[in-house]
Amino acid sequence: MRETTLTTQFTQKMKARKRLRISQAGVASTVGTIMALMVFLAFLSMFTTQYIPLWMQDNEVQYMNQVENDMSRLKSNIDILVVNNVADFTLYSPITMVSGYVPVFAEPTHGTLTFQPNQGMINVRYNYSYNTSTTPYTPIQYSTNLTGGSISLYAPNRYYVAQTIAYENGAIIVSQGVDKQVVTGSPPITAEKKGLYKNFTIALYSLMGQPASGYAEGTKGVYTSLVYVERFNQRFYEDWNITDNVTIEFRTRYPYAWMEYYNKTFAKANYTAGTDYAITGFSAISQGYFRFTITIYGLTDFTIVKATVRASIEGTGG
């Protein structure tokens, strides 16, 4: 009887030990799984909070560079039409509309392409007089207005700074707000000063068509064709008795970019501020537009190229 009891106790102890071993193995397996999940989640968290933003920032930087290149191609096409005076011939310029992205983790950034014709303005005015028998010479006032217009792409970047890249009056402008603007594609403007000779040439581009705005996957094209172009040259010889200075008034969304560009252009041409030219501070007009003026003193040769270009955005009916 005693032996039976001992055998039963021994059997129960063995079963208890076996159950303990099984329980310990289950706990170890569970702990291992939890640790593996924690490592995976830590890696995933690091991937989404560190690597994804850097990857997408790089994608958006590349996207902005691509759009700037596309706008430069658009500018080049318009310059080709104007310089060669090619009317009734349409050129197509593709604009990239979306950035790269990270599948599953981050969506691409979509840009909005906008065409605003007849917005902004450039006014050029001066007085001159011909050498005639009239004494004193009767000054004749010259004045011309040309509405500019712009084609721009706005990218609401989430990982890189939001930007607008615009084509306006022959220039490519990158804007990150009113006070952060720069001309990255030079407009057709030249300034020169040699002794008493002082020359200035400006091209005035007017974009016409139907206003339009849109976005798309891939690319969206801009169609451009030349309507007309004319060139006007005014030579201020001493015996013409110039009675006024050339004043150019600008109305634009990008005053900082234009004012900085003209200051640099005049400095390279050895123009002296206050003596050869003056630029007024800009003032707000309406609807995001600003006005400023440039006065150029004592020019001996002044040339204006005026061109009207018809533009439209693919697929918008513009």
C-alpha atoms as a printed R data frame, in Angstrom:
    type eleno elety resid chain resno      x       y       z
1   ATOM     1    CA   MET     A     1  0.000   0.000   0.000
2   ATOM     2    CA   ARG     A     2  2.806   2.315   0.929
3   ATOM     3    CA   GLU     A     3  4.649   1.491  -2.289
4   ATOM     4    CA   THR     A     4  1.536   2.328  -4.308
5   ATOM     5    CA   THR     A     5  1.267   5.695  -2.594
6   ATOM     6    CA   LEU     A     6  4.912   6.504  -3.259
7   ATOM     7    CA   THR     A     7  4.529   5.540  -6.906
8   ATOM     8    CA   THR     A     8  1.483   7.778  -7.234
9   ATOM     9    CA   GLN     A     9  3.265  10.731  -5.648
10  ATOM    10    CA   PHE     A    10  6.262  10.232  -7.903
11  ATOM    11    CA   THR     A    11  4.045  10.115 -10.977
12  ATOM    12    CA   GLN     A    12  2.273  13.329  -9.947
13  ATOM    13    CA   LYS     A    13  5.608  15.103  -9.388
14  ATOM    14    CA   MET     A    14  6.838  14.056 -12.816
15  ATOM    15    CA   LYS     A    15  3.651  15.302 -14.431
16  ATOM    16    CA   ALA     A    16  3.976  18.627 -12.566
17  ATOM    17    CA   ARG     A    17  7.576  19.043 -13.715
18  ATOM    18    CA   LYS     A    18  6.539  18.242 -17.294
19  ATOM    19    CA   ARG     A    19  3.781  20.832 -17.145
20  ATOM    20    CA   LEU     A    20  6.258  23.388 -15.752
21  ATOM    21    CA   ARG     A    21  8.688  22.713 -18.586
22  ATOM    22    CA   ILE     A    22  5.880  23.129 -21.131
23  ATOM    23    CA   SER     A    23  4.762  26.370 -19.427
24  ATOM    24    CA   GLN     A    24  8.302  27.766 -19.407
25  ATOM    25    CA   ALA     A    25  8.719  26.903 -23.088
26  ATOM    26    CA   GLY     A    26  5.445  28.721 -23.884
27  ATOM    27    CA   VAL     A    27  6.528  31.801 -21.933
28  ATOM    28    CA   ALA     A    28  9.894  31.849 -23.702
29  ATOM    29    CA   SER     A    29  8.184  31.557 -27.086
30  ATOM    30    CA   THR     A    30  5.793  34.402 -26.245
31  ATOM    31    CA   VAL     A    31  8.582  36.616 -24.949
32  ATOM    32    CA   GLY     A    32 10.612  35.904 -28.081
33  ATOM    33    CA   THR     A    33  7.689  36.839 -30.311
34  ATOM    34    CA   ILE     A    34  7.071  40.059 -28.383
35  ATOM    35    CA   MET     A    35 10.748  40.982 -28.593
36  ATOM    36    CA   ALA     A    36 10.750  40.339 -32.332
37  ATOM    37    CA   LEU     A    37  7.647  42.523 -32.733
38  ATOM    38    CA   MET     A    38  9.234  45.274 -30.649
39  ATOM    39    CA   VAL     A    39 12.373  45.204 -32.789
40  ATOM    40    CA   PHE     A    40 10.248  45.295 -35.955
41  ATOM    41    CA   LEU     A    41  8.092  48.141 -34.643
42  ATOM    42    CA   ALA     A    42 11.193  50.085 -33.578
43  ATOM    43    CA   PHE     A    43 12.671  49.632 -37.044
44  ATOM    44    CA   LEU     A    44  9.364  50.590 -38.668
45  ATOM    45    CA   SER     A    45  9.066  53.674 -36.462
46  ATOM    46    CA   MET     A    46 12.608  54.748 -37.318
47  ATOM    47    CA   PHE     A    47 11.884  54.106 -41.016
48  ATOM    48    CA   THR     A    48  8.689  56.190 -41.030
49  ATOM    49    CA   THR     A    49  9.912  59.045 -38.809
50  ATOM    50    CA   GLN     A    50 13.487  59.368 -40.076
51  ATOM    51    CA   TYR     A    51 14.043  57.717 -43.429
52  ATOM    52    CA   ILE     A    52 10.693  58.437 -45.111
53  ATOM    53    CA   PRO     A    53 10.843  62.239 -44.523
54  ATOM    54    CA   LEU     A    54 14.415  62.370 -45.864
55  ATOM    55    CA   TRP     A    55 13.469  60.234 -48.859
56  ATOM    56    CA   MET     A    56 10.405  62.368 -49.626
57  ATOM    57    CA   GLN     A    57 12.315  65.602 -49.099
58  ATOM    58    CA   ASP     A    58 14.823  64.425 -51.673
59  ATOM    59    CA   ASN     A    59 11.935  63.520 -54.004
60  ATOM    60    CA   GLU     A    60 10.406  66.985 -53.626
61  ATOM    61    CA   VAL     A    61 13.744  68.740 -54.139
62  ATOM    62    CA   GLN     A    62 14.236  66.754 -57.338
63  ATOM    63    CA   TYR     A    63 10.667  67.610 -58.336
64  ATOM    64    CA   MET     A    64 11.292  71.352 -57.904
65  ATOM    65    CA   ASN     A    65 14.493  71.083 -59.934
66  ATOM    66    CA   GLN     A    66 12.603  69.252 -62.685
67  ATOM    67    CA   VAL     A    67  9.835  71.864 -62.779
68  ATOM    68    CA   GLU     A    68 12.441  74.630 -62.977
69  ATOM    69    CA   ASN     A    69 14.036  72.832 -65.923
70  ATOM    70    CA   ASP     A    70 10.607  72.452 -67.549
71  ATOM    71    CA   MET     A    71  9.896  76.165 -67.105
72  ATOM    72    CA   SER     A    72 13.298  76.941 -68.604
73  ATOM    73    CA   ARG     A    73 12.324  74.888 -71.655
74  ATOM    74    CA   LEU     A    74  9.084  76.880 -71.883
75  ATOM    75    CA   LYS     A    75 11.049  80.134 -71.664
76  ATOM    76    CA   SER     A    76 13.462  78.917 -74.353
77  ATOM    77    CA   ASN     A    77 10.593  78.014 -76.692
78  ATOM    78    CA   ILE     A    78  9.027  81.459 -76.307
79  ATOM    79    CA   ASP     A    79 12.401  83.168 -76.843
80  ATOM    80    CA   ILE     A    80 12.918  81.125 -80.019
81  ATOM    81    CA   LEU     A    81  9.521  82.221 -81.370
82  ATOM    82    CA   VAL     A    82 10.207  85.894 -80.580
83  ATOM    83    CA   VAL     A    83 13.827  86.082 -81.756
84  ATOM    84    CA   ASN     A    84 13.046  84.339 -85.043
85  ATOM    85    CA   ASN     A    85  9.687  86.124 -85.446
86  ATOM    86    CA   VAL     A    86  7.943  82.807 -86.146
87  ATOM    87    CA   ALA     A    87  4.208  83.492 -86.171
88  ATOM    88    CA   ASP     A    88  1.416  80.905 -86.424
89  ATOM    89    CA   PHE     A    89  3.694  78.110 -85.230
90  ATOM    90    CA   THR     A    90  2.887  76.307 -81.993
91  ATOM    91    CA   LEU     A    91  5.467  74.856 -79.621
92  ATOM    92    CA   TYR     A    92  4.674  72.335 -76.863
93  ATOM    93    CA   SER     A    93  6.375  72.486 -73.464
94  ATOM    94    CA   PRO     A    94  5.700  69.626 -70.979
95  ATOM    95    CA   ILE     A    95  5.556  70.496 -67.272
96  ATOM    96    CA   THR     A    96  6.050  67.767 -64.658
97  ATOM    97    CA   MET     A    97  3.034  67.678 -62.338
98  ATOM    98    CA   VAL     A    98  3.911  65.155 -59.585
99  ATOM    99    CA   SER     A    99  6.900  64.271 -57.457
100 ATOM   100    CA   GLY     A   100  8.323  60.860 -56.715
101 ATOM   101    CA   TYR     A   101  6.876  58.975 -53.744
102 ATOM   102    CA   VAL     A   102  7.371  56.016 -51.399
103 ATOM   103    CA   PRO     A   103  4.825  53.247 -52.110
104 ATOM   104    CA   VAL     A   104  2.504  52.483 -49.167
105 ATOM   105    CA   PHE     A   105  4.209  55.004 -46.875
106 ATOM   106    CA   ALA     A   106  4.000  58.410 -48.644
107 ATOM   107    CA   GLU     A   107  1.869  59.815 -51.453
108 ATOM   108    CA   PRO     A   108  3.393  61.975 -54.221
109 ATOM   109    CA   THR     A   109  3.163  65.771 -54.133
110 ATOM   110    CA   HIS     A   110  0.874  67.194 -56.825
111 ATOM   111    CA   GLY     A   111  1.552  70.596 -58.351
112 ATOM   112    CA   THR     A   112 -1.086  72.999 -59.680
113 ATOM   113    CA   LEU     A   113 -0.333  74.627 -63.034
114 ATOM   114    CA   THR     A   114 -1.933  78.053 -63.549
115 ATOM   115    CA   PHE     A   115 -2.078  80.397 -66.523
116 ATOM   116    CA   GLN     A   116 -2.987  84.023 -65.775
117 ATOM   117    CA   PRO     A   117 -3.067  86.145 -68.943
118 ATOM   118    CA   ASN     A   118 -3.171  89.929 -68.908
119 ATOM   119    CA   GLN     A   119 -2.098  90.141 -65.267
120 ATOM   120    CA   GLY     A   120  0.481  92.607 -64.060
121 ATOM   121    CA   MET     A   121  1.769  95.371 -66.294
122 ATOM   122    CA   ILE     A   122  4.884  97.105 -67.543
123 ATOM   123    CA   ASN     A   123  4.668 100.766 -68.510
124 ATOM   124    CA   VAL     A   124  7.541 102.537 -70.275
125 ATOM   125    CA   ARG     A   125  7.563 106.308 -70.708
126 ATOM   126    CA   TYR     A   126  9.968 109.104 -71.555
127 ATOM   127    CA   ASN     A   127 10.084 112.470 -73.336
128 ATOM   128    CA   TYR     A   128 12.180 113.225 -76.377
129 ATOM   129    CA   SER     A   129 12.402 115.938 -79.042
130 ATOM   130    CA   TYR     A   130 13.649 115.933 -82.617
131 ATOM   131    CA   ASN     A   131 16.204 118.425 -83.862
132 ATOM   132    CA   THR     A   132 13.893 120.682 -85.790
133 ATOM   133    CA   SER     A   133 13.726 124.398 -86.482
134 ATOM   134    CA   THR     A   134 11.307 124.814 -83.596
135 ATOM   135    CA   THR     A   135 12.853 126.858 -80.812
136 ATOM   136    CA   PRO     A   136 12.690 125.682 -78.165
137 ATOM   137    CA   TYR     A   137 12.247 122.046 -79.152
138 ATOM   138    CA   THR     A   138  8.820 120.675 -78.372
139 ATOM   139    CA   PRO     A   139  9.164 117.484 -76.334
140 ATOM   140    CA   ILE     A   140  7.157 114.474 -77.445
141 ATOM   141    CA   GLN     A   141  6.086 112.025 -74.784
142 ATOM   142    CA   TYR     A   142  6.381 108.333 -75.518
143 ATOM   143    CA   SER     A   143  4.423 105.872 -73.403
144 ATOM   144    CA   THR     A   144  3.515 102.231 -73.849
145 ATOM   145    CA   ASN     A   145  1.684  99.734 -71.668
146 ATOM   146    CA   LEU     A   146  1.969  95.988 -71.980
147 ATOM   147    CA   THR     A   147  0.110  93.542 -69.772
148 ATOM   148    CA   GLY     A   148  2.367  90.681 -68.847
149 ATOM   149    CA   GLY     A   149  0.671  87.532 -67.628
150 ATOM   150    CA   SER     A   150  2.305  84.496 -66.063
151 ATOM   151    CA   ILE     A   151  2.457  80.710 -66.172
152 ATOM   152    CA   SER     A   152  3.212  79.215 -62.774
153 ATOM   153    CA   LEU     A   153  3.276  75.931 -60.895
154 ATOM   154    CA   TYR     A   154  2.573  75.832 -57.171
155 ATOM   155    CA   ALA     A   155  3.814  72.785 -55.247
156 ATOM   156    CA   PRO     A   156  2.460  72.413 -51.667
157 ATOM   157    CA   ASN     A   157  5.464  70.387 -50.552
158 ATOM   158    CA   ARG     A   158  5.068  68.601 -47.219
159 ATOM   159    CA   TYR     A   159  8.683  67.634 -46.539
160 ATOM   160    CA   TYR     A   160 10.443  70.443 -48.457
161 ATOM   161    CA   VAL     A   161  9.445  74.110 -48.461
162 ATOM   162    CA   ALA     A   162  6.362  74.937 -50.577
163 ATOM   163    CA   GLN     A   163  7.320  76.792 -53.748
164 ATOM   164    CA   THR     A   164  5.915  78.607 -56.754
165 ATOM   165    CA   ILE     A   165  7.965  78.473 -59.942
166 ATOM   166    CA   ALA     A   166  6.736  81.019 -62.474
167 ATOM   167    CA   TYR     A   167  7.417  82.295 -65.968
168 ATOM   168    CA   GLU     A   168  6.808  86.050 -66.110
169 ATOM   169    CA   ASN     A   169  7.934  88.535 -68.750
170 ATOM   170    CA   GLY     A   170 10.722  86.326 -70.050
171 ATOM   171    CA   ALA     A   171 12.095  85.300 -66.642
172 ATOM   172    CA   ILE     A   172 11.931  82.202 -64.449
173 ATOM   173    CA   ILE     A   173 11.193  83.108 -60.830
174 ATOM   174    CA   VAL     A   174 11.288  80.837 -57.778
175 ATOM   175    CA   SER     A   175  9.150  82.130 -54.921
176 ATOM   176    CA   GLN     A   176  8.735  80.921 -51.336
177 ATOM   177    CA   GLY     A   177  6.631  83.919 -50.300
178 ATOM   178    CA   VAL     A   178  6.675  87.662 -50.833
179 ATOM   179    CA   ASP     A   179 10.108  88.176 -49.248
180 ATOM   180    CA   LYS     A   180 11.816  85.017 -50.553
181 ATOM   181    CA   GLN     A   181 12.005  85.325 -54.326
182 ATOM   182    CA   VAL     A   182 14.773  85.025 -56.886
183 ATOM   183    CA   VAL     A   183 15.148  85.173 -60.662
184 ATOM   184    CA   THR     A   184 16.781  81.912 -61.756
185 ATOM   185    CA   GLY     A   185 16.235  82.297 -65.516
186 ATOM   186    CA   SER     A   186 17.338  85.696 -66.820
187 ATOM   187    CA   PRO     A   187 14.905  87.737 -68.927
188 ATOM   188    CA   PRO     A   188 16.030  89.271 -72.256
189 ATOM   189    CA   ILE     A   189 17.440  92.472 -70.751
190 ATOM   190    CA   THR     A   190 20.819  94.079 -71.438
191 ATOM   191    CA   ALA     A   191 22.550  97.110 -69.941
192 ATOM   192    CA   GLU     A   192 25.846  98.593 -71.072
193 ATOM   193    CA   LYS     A   193 27.918 101.641 -70.159
194 ATOM   194    CA   LYS     A   194 31.113 102.724 -71.900
195 ATOM   195    CA   GLY     A   195 32.215 106.282 -71.371
196 ATOM   196    CA   LEU     A   196 29.374 108.558 -72.493
197 ATOM   197    CA   TYR     A   197 27.616 105.670 -74.186
198 ATOM   198    CA   LYS     A   198 24.865 104.117 -72.109
199 ATOM   199    CA   ASN     A   199 22.587 101.480 -73.612
200 ATOM   200    CA   PHE     A   200 19.579  99.643 -72.223
201 ATOM   201    CA   THR     A   201 17.375  97.026 -73.927
202 ATOM   202    CA   ILE     A   202 14.220  95.517 -72.482
203 ATOM   203    CA   ALA     A   203 11.811  92.936 -73.876
204 ATOM   204    CA   LEU     A   204  8.154  93.137 -72.917
205 ATOM   205    CA   TYR     A   205  6.212  89.888 -73.257
206 ATOM   206    CA   SER     A   206  2.422  89.787 -73.100
207 ATOM   207    CA   LEU     A   207  0.708  86.415 -72.686
208 ATOM   208    CA   MET     A   208 -2.824  86.188 -74.080
209 ATOM   209    CA   GLY     A   209 -5.444  83.451 -73.933
210 ATOM   210    CA   GLN     A   210 -8.035  82.062 -71.551
211 ATOM   211    CA   PRO     A   211 -7.099  81.819 -67.859
212 ATOM   212    CA   ALA     A   212 -6.818  78.212 -66.749
213 ATOM   213    CA   SER     A   213 -5.656  76.078 -63.851
214 ATOM   214    CA   GLY     A   214 -5.336  72.343 -63.331
215 ATOM   215    CA   TYR     A   215 -3.347  69.381 -62.067
216 ATOM   216    CA   ALA     A   216 -2.737  65.891 -63.395
217 ATOM   217    CA   GLU     A   217 -0.684  62.741 -63.013
218 ATOM   218    CA   GLY     A   218  2.528  62.709 -65.022
219 ATOM   219    CA   THR     A   219  2.912  65.834 -67.164
220 ATOM   220    CA   LYS     A   220  0.728  68.611 -68.517
221 ATOM   221    CA   GLY     A   221  1.769  70.625 -71.538
222 ATOM   222    CA   VAL     A   222  1.742  74.334 -72.334
223 ATOM   223    CA   TYR     A   223  1.109  75.387 -75.934
224 ATOM   224    CA   THR     A   224  2.636  78.686 -77.074
225 ATOM   225    CA   SER     A   225  2.526  80.549 -80.395
226 ATOM   226    CA   LEU     A   226  3.693  84.020 -81.401
227 ATOM   227    CA   VAL     A   227  1.044  86.570 -82.381
228 ATOM   228    CA   TYR     A   228  3.324  89.474 -83.236
229 ATOM   229    CA   VAL     A   229  6.616  91.108 -82.307
230 ATOM   230    CA   GLU     A   230  7.990  94.575 -82.939
231 ATOM   231    CA   ARG     A   231 11.235  96.300 -82.104
232 ATOM   232    CA   PHE     A   232 11.548  99.996 -81.338
233 ATOM   233    CA   ASN     A   233 14.864 101.775 -80.898
234 ATOM   234    CA   GLN     A   234 15.289 105.306 -79.545
235 ATOM   235    CA   ARG     A   235 18.673 106.979 -79.845
236 ATOM   236    CA   PHE     A   236 19.118 110.019 -77.660
237 ATOM   237    CA   TYR     A   237 21.751 112.085 -79.419
238 ATOM   238    CA   GLU     A   238 22.908 115.311 -77.855
239 ATOM   239    CA   ASP     A   239 21.320 117.475 -80.504
240 ATOM   240    CA   TRP     A   240 17.967 115.794 -79.854
241 ATOM   241    CA   ASN     A   241 17.824 117.674 -76.571
242 ATOM   242    CA   ILE     A   242 16.447 114.912 -74.359
243 ATOM   243    CA   THR     A   243 14.142 116.473 -71.788
244 ATOM   244    CA   ASP     A   244 13.223 113.504 -69.618
245 ATOM   245    CA   ASN     A   245 14.540 110.200 -68.272
246 ATOM   246    CA   VAL     A   246 13.272 106.729 -69.129
247 ATOM   247    CA   THR     A   247 10.906 105.449 -66.456
248 ATOM   248    CA   ILE     A   248  9.697 101.855 -66.332
249 ATOM   249    CA   GLU     A   249  6.829 100.930 -64.020
250 ATOM   250    CA   PHE     A   250  6.337  97.284 -63.052
251 ATOM   251    CA   ARG     A   251  3.298  95.558 -61.597
252 ATOM   252    CA   THR     A   252  4.115  92.064 -60.486
253 ATOM   253    CA   ARG     A   253  3.639  89.354 -57.848
254 ATOM   254    CA   TYR     A   254  7.411  89.066 -57.448
255 ATOM   255    CA   PRO     A   255  8.827  92.520 -56.621
256 ATOM   256    CA   TYR     A   256 11.790  91.269 -54.572
257 ATOM   257    CA   ALA     A   257 12.976  89.013 -57.389
258 ATOM   258    CA   TRP     A   258 12.753  91.742 -60.051
259 ATOM   259    CA   MET     A   259 14.301  94.507 -57.944
260 ATOM   260    CA   GLU     A   260 17.213  92.298 -56.918
261 ATOM   261    CA   TYR     A   261 17.731  91.186 -60.515
262 ATOM   262    CA   TYR     A   262 17.798  94.763 -61.878
263 ATOM   263    CA   ASN     A   263 20.177  95.931 -59.155
264 ATOM   264    CA   LYS     A   264 22.590  93.118 -60.037
265 ATOM   265    CA   THR     A   265 22.210  93.759 -63.781
266 ATOM   266    CA   PHE     A   266 22.968  97.466 -63.408
267 ATOM   267    CA   ALA     A   267 25.906  96.762 -61.074
268 ATOM   268    CA   LYS     A   268 27.472  94.407 -63.655
269 ATOM   269    CA   ALA     A   269 27.072  97.126 -66.305
270 ATOM   270    CA   ASN     A   270 28.841  99.671 -64.048
271 ATOM   271    CA   TYR     A   271 25.676 101.706 -63.530
272 ATOM   272    CA   THR     A   272 25.839 103.762 -60.333
273 ATOM   273    CA   ALA     A   273 22.759 103.834 -58.126
274 ATOM   274    CA   GLY     A   274 21.421 107.372 -57.734
275 ATOM   275    CA   THR     A   275 23.466 108.640 -60.682
276 ATOM   276    CA   ASP     A   276 22.708 106.287 -63.548
277 ATOM   277    CA   TYR     A   277 19.495 104.774 -62.215
278 ATOM   278    CA   ALA     A   278 17.075 104.679 -59.299
279 ATOM   279    CA   ILE     A   279 14.675 101.986 -58.102
280 ATOM   280    CA   THR     A   280 11.764 102.939 -55.885
281 ATOM   281    CA   GLY     A   281 10.521 100.709 -53.086
282 ATOM   282    CA   PHE     A   282  7.504  98.609 -53.983
283 ATOM   283    CA   SER     A   283  3.956  99.139 -52.753
284 ATOM   284    CA   ALA     A   284  0.988  96.778 -52.660
285 ATOM   285    CA   ILE     A   285 -1.754  97.283 -55.252
286 ATOM   286    CA   SER     A   286 -4.354  94.507 -55.050
287 ATOM   287    CA   GLN     A   287 -4.818  90.744 -55.362
288 ATOM   288    CA   GLY     A   288 -1.219  89.996 -54.452
289 ATOM   289    CA   TYR     A   289  0.327  92.432 -56.952
290 ATOM   290    CA   PHE     A   290  2.934  95.086 -56.174
291 ATOM   291    CA   ARG     A   291  4.204  98.162 -58.001
292 ATOM   292    CA   PHE     A   292  7.693  99.647 -58.271
293 ATOM   293    CA   THR     A   293  9.495 101.863 -60.784
294 ATOM   294    CA   ILE     A   294 12.950 102.062 -62.337
295 ATOM   295    CA   THR     A   295 14.284 105.341 -63.728
296 ATOM   296    CA   ILE     A   296 17.359 105.290 -65.957
297 ATOM   297    CA   TYR     A   297 19.197 108.575 -66.422
298 ATOM   298    CA   GLY     A   298 21.069 109.846 -69.466
299 ATOM   299    CA   LEU     A   299 20.614 106.941 -71.887
300 ATOM   300    CA   THR     A   300 22.119 107.343 -75.345
301 ATOM   301    CA   ASP     A   301 20.434 104.237 -76.779
302 ATOM   302    CA   PHE     A   302 17.210 102.612 -75.650
303 ATOM   303    CA   THR     A   303 15.533  99.592 -77.268
304 ATOM   304    CA   ILE     A   304 12.167  97.994 -76.581
305 ATOM   305    CA   VAL     A   305 11.109  94.614 -77.947
306 ATOM   306    CA   LYS     A   306  7.362  94.068 -77.596
307 ATOM   307    CA   ALA     A   307  5.892  90.635 -78.194
308 ATOM   308    CA   THR     A   308  2.475  89.068 -77.731
309 ATOM   309    CA   VAL     A   309  2.333  85.311 -77.242
310 ATOM   310    CA   ARG     A   310 -0.786  83.138 -77.189
311 ATOM   311    CA   ALA     A   311 -0.641  80.419 -74.529
312 ATOM   312    CA   SER     A   312 -2.876  77.615 -73.285
313 ATOM   313    CA   ILE     A   313 -2.626  74.679 -70.861
314 ATOM   314    CA   GLU     A   314 -3.228  71.199 -72.213
315 ATOM   315    CA   GLY     A   315 -6.585  69.711 -71.333
316 ATOM   316    CA   THR     A   316 -8.049  72.771 -69.599
317 ATOM   317    CA   GLY     A   317 -9.843  74.350 -72.523
318 ATOM   318    CA   GLY     A   318 -7.677  77.419 -72.091
